[in-house]
Amino acid sequence: MSLTQPAELVARIEDALQQLRPFLQTDGGDVRLVEVTDDNIVRLELEGACRSCSMNMMTFKAGIEEAVRRAAPEVKAVEAINLNTAAAKN
């Protein structure tokens, strides 16, 4: 795991994700912070049921990405490295 940004930024991102985890885990899913790049791009991995859920794009955009951006406005982008875009299109 490469978390090259200051610990305070990473902590704010983790706190935002931690607030969402109970909702994701209720449906058998989770999210993991993979990386915060030097240019403030957050890379996440959806885990468990979230990987194959047909609603994962909506969960990512409307829930996870929004929470991260609120907690860390300096983040330029939030990317899921394993979003199931095929399921999101169905």
Secondary structure, DSSP 4 states (H G I P E B T S, - for coil): -EE-S-HHHHHHHHHHHHHHHHHHHHTTEEEEEEEE-TTSEEEEEEEEGGGT-TTHHHIIIIIIIHHHHHH-TT--EEEETT--HHHHH-
